[in-house]
Amino acid sequence: MVVTELVEARHWCDRCGEPADAGGHEACAAARALEPPRYCTHCRRRMKVQVVPTGWSAVCVEHGEIRG
């Protein structure tokens, strides 16, 4: 018999890296209007961020690149 365990995916705040469902992220949401993300929302790793005059790019070693 094979038992499959369901693992609940947890999402993280892309600015402070804390659990997104914990609440209290109003300041993070306001700052994200002007800043690029700093943490991967899937794995909580700190991302490599590059800001250029035309936008930004953020790279997670596990989940790839996002641009804005």
Buried (B, 14 or more C-beta within 10 A) or exposed (E): EEEEEEEEEEEBBBBBBBEBEEEEBEEBEEEBEEBBBBBBBBEBBEBEBEEEEEEBBBBBEEEEEBEE
